[in-house]
Amino acid sequence: MRSEFHTKLLDKLVDVGEPAFNMAHEKLLDMVINADVILGSAVSENRSLSTEEWNNLANIFDELISYAKIHFSEEMDHLRAHGYPNVEQHQVDHDALVDELNHFQRKVMENDDANVRDIRKWLLAWLLNHVNYKDLEYAQYFASKKAPS
């Protein structure tokens, strides 16, 4: 069951003008929320994660990274095919996100209790920040191209 906080996160995702990408962003956020339920519980109870929780978190990260790579590839193909002028910077941003996901996945694989708060903080920020700022840039660009002069 989603908390009010998690529902608000979903409500904060901007519409990027492409229904398939909006759905992908929602799916990615669902995975982040699933991870946050685990991490948030441990943080609020000031305890270490159990082995089962670390394993569940590892599975979420595996799925999150795989799905993010697929989504990023599809998004980049679309941006290139439609002449988005900042496509190379967007690729750099995606590459940096994958690097950070891999970094935090290693922390999860190490069952690194010292980094639980950092993992949680980063997960909660990365997707909304990317979608609501970086992806919004391409959404605004394409919307301006469709707008009558």
Backbone bond lengths (Angstrom), bond angles and torsions (degrees), N, CA, C in turn:
res aa  C-N    CA-C-N  psi(-1)  N-CA   C-N-CA  omega(-1)  CA-C   N-CA-C  phi
1 M - - - 1.446 - - 1.529 109.87 -
2 R 1.309 116.09 134.67 1.468 121.36 -178.65 1.514 110.96 -80.06
3 S 1.301 114.65 141.10 1.457 119.51 173.19 1.524 108.96 -80.20
4 E 1.307 115.55 167.49 1.468 120.60 176.07 1.529 109.89 -60.90
5 F 1.330 115.54 -37.83 1.470 120.95 177.94 1.524 110.62 -58.54
6 H 1.327 117.31 -46.38 1.457 120.95 -178.59 1.525 111.43 -68.19
7 T 1.318 117.53 -35.77 1.464 120.82 176.06 1.522 110.08 -63.33
8 K 1.326 116.83 -40.05 1.466 120.78 177.78 1.525 111.22 -64.25
9 L 1.327 116.78 -36.76 1.468 119.41 176.61 1.523 110.69 -60.01
10 L 1.319 116.79 -47.01 1.466 120.28 178.88 1.522 111.18 -60.54
11 D 1.325 116.18 -38.89 1.461 120.25 -179.99 1.527 112.32 -67.34
12 K 1.326 117.82 -21.30 1.464 121.35 -177.73 1.522 113.36 -83.66
13 L 1.325 118.44 -12.58 1.462 119.63 178.02 1.521 109.56 -65.92
14 V 1.321 116.87 128.80 1.467 119.76 178.75 1.527 110.23 -80.32
15 D 1.310 114.46 157.10 1.460 122.35 174.31 1.523 106.96 -82.53
16 V 1.335 116.62 119.74 1.468 119.96 -178.21 1.522 112.71 -94.00
17 G 1.318 116.64 7.81 1.457 119.96 174.30 1.514 114.87 86.36
18 E 1.299 118.19 -2.78 1.465 122.95 177.80 1.525 107.76 -124.96
19 P 1.335 118.23 109.06 1.465 120.54 -176.57 1.533 113.82 -53.55
20 A 1.319 118.02 -39.38 1.469 119.94 -179.42 1.525 110.81 -64.44
21 F 1.322 116.70 -37.65 1.467 119.70 179.42 1.521 110.64 -73.28
22 N 1.329 117.08 -37.17 1.463 119.64 175.79 1.534 110.34 -60.04
23 M 1.321 116.46 -43.34 1.468 120.25 178.76 1.526 110.51 -65.00
24 A 1.324 117.53 -40.05 1.467 120.84 178.44 1.524 110.50 -63.89
25 H 1.315 116.84 -41.20 1.461 120.16 178.79 1.524 110.74 -63.52
26 E 1.328 116.50 -39.65 1.466 120.00 177.11 1.526 111.00 -64.75
27 K 1.321 116.88 -40.24 1.470 119.74 178.90 1.533 110.41 -65.41
28 L 1.319 116.83 -42.84 1.467 120.14 176.75 1.526 110.66 -61.04
29 L 1.322 116.19 -43.34 1.465 118.94 179.24 1.520 111.19 -65.70
30 D 1.326 117.89 -35.30 1.466 120.18 175.19 1.525 110.86 -58.41
31 M 1.319 116.69 -41.62 1.463 120.25 178.44 1.523 110.98 -65.99
32 V 1.327 116.53 -41.29 1.461 120.69 177.70 1.532 109.76 -61.88
33 I 1.315 116.51 -42.45 1.465 120.65 178.57 1.524 110.60 -63.30
34 N 1.326 117.84 -41.93 1.465 120.69 177.54 1.531 110.79 -59.12
35 A 1.319 116.35 -41.05 1.468 120.27 177.11 1.525 109.90 -67.32
36 D 1.330 116.39 -40.03 1.460 119.79 -177.95 1.521 112.24 -65.73
37 V 1.302 117.76 -32.51 1.468 120.25 177.13 1.533 109.22 -59.42
38 I 1.312 116.45 -43.84 1.467 121.18 179.42 1.530 110.23 -67.77
39 L 1.317 115.59 -52.14 1.464 120.26 -176.95 1.528 111.65 -65.03
40 G 1.314 115.76 -43.23 1.466 119.85 -178.51 1.510 112.95 -63.23
41 S 1.309 116.54 -36.79 1.458 120.47 177.87 1.532 110.84 -62.03
42 A 1.317 116.42 -46.38 1.467 120.49 -179.98 1.528 110.81 -65.33
43 V 1.330 116.61 -41.75 1.465 120.13 -179.07 1.526 110.33 -65.08
44 S 1.331 116.94 -47.09 1.465 119.93 -176.94 1.527 111.87 -66.87
45 E 1.324 116.65 -29.01 1.469 120.75 178.85 1.521 111.76 -94.00
46 N 1.332 116.72 0.97 1.465 122.89 179.24 1.536 111.55 50.75
47 R 1.332 114.34 53.16 1.464 119.58 -178.47 1.519 110.39 -137.04
48 S 1.325 114.78 165.53 1.463 121.03 174.70 1.521 109.21 -77.39
49 L 1.316 115.26 155.74 1.455 119.52 174.70 1.524 109.40 -75.07
50 S 1.313 115.31 146.78 1.463 120.26 175.34 1.530 109.00 -76.81
51 T 1.309 116.26 166.16 1.464 120.85 176.68 1.523 110.12 -58.48
52 E 1.323 116.88 -41.43 1.470 120.57 178.92 1.532 110.87 -62.75
53 E 1.326 117.02 -41.26 1.459 119.83 179.24 1.529 111.01 -65.81
54 W 1.342 117.65 -41.76 1.461 119.96 176.65 1.524 110.44 -61.20
55 N 1.333 116.82 -41.67 1.472 120.13 179.17 1.525 110.95 -64.20
56 N 1.323 116.91 -42.20 1.462 120.10 177.82 1.524 110.84 -64.30
57 L 1.316 116.39 -40.18 1.461 121.05 177.95 1.529 110.69 -64.92
58 A 1.313 116.84 -40.39 1.472 120.54 177.45 1.524 110.74 -61.37
59 N 1.323 116.72 -41.52 1.468 120.38 177.89 1.527 111.15 -64.11
60 I 1.324 116.54 -40.88 1.466 120.14 178.35 1.527 109.56 -62.99
61 F 1.330 117.22 -43.92 1.464 120.16 179.91 1.527 111.11 -63.91
62 D 1.319 117.62 -40.39 1.467 120.06 177.08 1.525 110.28 -57.94
63 E 1.320 116.04 -47.82 1.466 120.99 -179.40 1.529 110.64 -66.85
64 L 1.321 116.27 -41.69 1.462 121.50 -179.03 1.522 110.91 -61.37
65 I 1.308 117.04 -45.80 1.465 120.47 -179.33 1.525 110.67 -66.96
66 S 1.304 117.21 -45.66 1.473 120.39 179.53 1.522 111.14 -60.21
67 Y 1.324 115.98 -47.26 1.457 119.66 -177.58 1.527 110.80 -68.66
68 A 1.331 117.44 -40.21 1.467 120.56 178.83 1.523 110.50 -60.04
69 K 1.322 117.51 -43.17 1.468 120.57 -179.96 1.525 111.09 -62.56
70 I 1.322 117.18 -41.76 1.465 120.94 178.68 1.528 109.42 -64.69
71 H 1.324 116.07 -48.20 1.464 120.14 -179.76 1.524 110.99 -61.30
72 F 1.318 117.12 -46.23 1.462 120.28 -179.33 1.528 110.64 -59.88
73 S 1.313 116.81 -41.30 1.460 120.47 179.61 1.531 110.72 -63.13
74 E 1.326 117.16 -45.43 1.460 121.19 179.17 1.530 110.88 -64.16
75 E 1.322 116.09 -41.39 1.454 119.76 179.63 1.523 110.74 -64.33
76 M 1.330 117.10 -43.96 1.461 120.88 -179.96 1.529 111.11 -64.34
77 D 1.318 116.92 -41.70 1.471 119.96 176.95 1.529 110.40 -57.90
78 H 1.326 115.80 -43.79 1.463 121.11 -179.85 1.534 110.44 -63.95
79 L 1.318 116.92 -46.29 1.465 120.46 -178.29 1.524 111.18 -62.95
80 R 1.333 115.91 -41.44 1.471 119.40 178.57 1.534 110.71 -65.92
81 A 1.322 116.49 -44.48 1.463 121.10 -177.35 1.525 111.97 -64.31
82 H 1.322 116.86 -26.16 1.464 120.34 -177.24 1.530 112.88 -106.77
83 G 1.331 116.62 13.57 1.456 120.79 170.79 1.514 116.29 71.45
84 Y 1.323 117.64 30.85 1.463 119.23 178.09 1.531 108.87 -64.97
85 P 1.331 118.13 123.70 1.465 120.12 -172.18 1.533 114.94 -70.93
86 N 1.325 118.75 -21.90 1.469 121.44 -178.72 1.518 112.40 -102.63
87 V 1.323 116.15 28.97 1.459 120.78 -173.96 1.530 112.57 -63.27
88 E 1.311 117.42 -37.81 1.471 118.84 -177.61 1.525 111.23 -67.84
89 Q 1.324 117.26 -40.00 1.474 119.67 176.70 1.522 110.47 -65.28
90 H 1.330 116.22 -37.39 1.459 119.83 178.54 1.533 109.83 -63.22
91 Q 1.323 116.87 -38.67 1.465 120.83 176.84 1.531 110.29 -62.82
92 V 1.318 116.68 -43.11 1.470 121.08 177.44 1.530 110.05 -58.94
93 D 1.332 116.45 -43.15 1.466 120.79 178.56 1.521 111.05 -61.74
94 H 1.331 116.86 -43.62 1.461 120.38 178.50 1.526 110.97 -63.15
95 D 1.322 116.72 -44.00 1.467 120.21 179.64 1.527 111.31 -60.12
96 A 1.328 116.13 -40.42 1.468 120.47 178.78 1.532 110.84 -65.16
97 L 1.332 116.44 -39.16 1.465 119.85 178.00 1.525 111.50 -64.03
98 V 1.313 116.89 -42.71 1.471 120.23 178.42 1.530 109.86 -63.84
99 D 1.327 117.20 -40.88 1.469 120.20 176.98 1.530 110.93 -59.59
100 E 1.335 116.11 -43.52 1.468 119.39 179.29 1.523 111.60 -67.77
101 L 1.322 117.38 -39.86 1.464 120.00 175.51 1.527 110.54 -59.22
102 N 1.324 116.36 -44.11 1.464 120.13 178.68 1.526 111.31 -63.62
103 H 1.326 117.02 -39.71 1.470 121.45 177.70 1.532 110.27 -58.92
104 F 1.336 116.11 -49.12 1.457 119.31 -178.43 1.528 111.60 -72.35
105 Q 1.324 117.59 -28.71 1.464 119.41 174.75 1.533 109.98 -62.65
106 R 1.332 116.76 -39.88 1.473 119.33 177.14 1.526 110.43 -61.51
107 K 1.326 117.66 -39.79 1.468 120.82 177.31 1.522 110.75 -62.39
108 V 1.311 115.73 -38.94 1.465 120.16 177.85 1.530 109.97 -66.70
109 M 1.320 116.93 -43.96 1.472 120.58 -178.97 1.530 111.22 -64.39
110 E 1.341 116.41 -27.72 1.468 121.27 177.83 1.531 112.02 -85.39
111 N 1.344 117.29 0.20 1.467 122.26 -175.33 1.526 110.28 50.89
112 D 1.306 115.47 49.19 1.460 123.71 -171.80 1.530 111.38 -83.22
113 D 1.326 115.98 87.82 1.465 121.13 -179.21 1.523 112.49 -60.18
114 A 1.316 117.68 -27.81 1.465 120.96 -178.49 1.524 111.82 -65.98
115 N 1.318 117.44 -19.48 1.467 120.93 -176.72 1.525 114.37 -110.01
116 V 1.310 117.73 11.64 1.467 120.51 -177.45 1.527 111.18 -58.59
117 R 1.316 117.50 -45.52 1.470 120.41 -179.49 1.534 110.75 -64.94
118 D 1.337 116.93 -40.39 1.469 120.35 179.12 1.520 111.08 -65.48
119 I 1.321 116.72 -42.15 1.465 121.09 178.42 1.522 108.91 -60.27
120 R 1.326 115.91 -47.71 1.465 120.63 -178.39 1.526 110.80 -62.35
121 K 1.311 116.85 -48.52 1.468 121.35 -178.50 1.526 110.91 -59.08
122 W 1.322 116.53 -45.90 1.458 119.35 -178.76 1.524 111.33 -65.28
123 L 1.327 116.87 -45.82 1.464 120.04 -179.20 1.525 111.62 -58.53
124 L 1.323 116.09 -42.57 1.458 119.14 -177.40 1.531 111.78 -67.85
125 A 1.317 116.58 -26.99 1.463 119.88 -176.36 1.521 114.21 -93.01
126 W 1.333 117.88 -36.18 1.465 119.32 -166.59 1.520 114.14 -60.63
127 L 1.308 117.56 -48.56 1.466 119.47 -173.33 1.527 111.41 -70.92
128 L 1.324 116.24 -48.41 1.463 118.23 179.86 1.520 111.21 -60.75
129 N 1.323 116.74 -42.71 1.467 119.05 179.26 1.524 111.16 -62.91
130 H 1.314 116.97 -43.62 1.465 119.31 -178.56 1.534 110.91 -66.77
131 V 1.312 116.39 -51.03 1.469 120.12 -177.39 1.525 110.60 -64.89
132 N 1.317 116.83 -46.91 1.458 120.26 -172.15 1.522 114.13 -78.15
133 Y 1.311 117.50 -10.27 1.467 120.10 177.35 1.528 111.75 -121.27
134 K 1.324 117.19 -57.61 1.469 120.36 -176.07 1.529 111.72 -72.91
135 D 1.332 117.20 -47.73 1.463 119.48 179.41 1.529 111.19 -70.48
136 L 1.317 116.38 -31.33 1.460 119.62 177.01 1.532 110.51 -61.00
137 E 1.327 117.41 -31.83 1.471 120.64 178.19 1.525 110.79 -60.40
138 Y 1.343 117.55 -45.89 1.469 117.59 179.45 1.519 110.77 -71.33
139 A 1.323 117.21 -33.87 1.467 119.87 177.84 1.529 110.31 -61.20
140 Q 1.322 116.64 -43.47 1.456 120.81 179.62 1.533 110.98 -68.15
141 Y 1.316 116.52 -38.32 1.468 120.43 178.31 1.530 109.90 -60.96
142 F 1.324 116.98 -49.73 1.465 120.04 -178.05 1.538 111.47 -68.24
143 A 1.321 117.36 -34.94 1.457 120.06 176.87 1.517 111.38 -64.55
144 S 1.326 116.24 -37.76 1.469 119.57 179.71 1.529 111.31 -69.44
145 K 1.329 116.94 -30.25 1.470 120.55 178.19 1.519 111.23 -72.57
146 K 1.338 116.94 -27.59 1.464 121.04 -179.69 1.527 111.32 -85.26
147 A 1.320 116.05 -22.72 1.476 120.22 -175.66 1.533 109.46 -67.71
148 P 1.331 115.66 140.43 1.471 119.00 177.24 1.525 110.11 -66.11
149 S 1.324 115.91 143.83 1.472 121.14 -178.26 1.504 111.51 -80.90
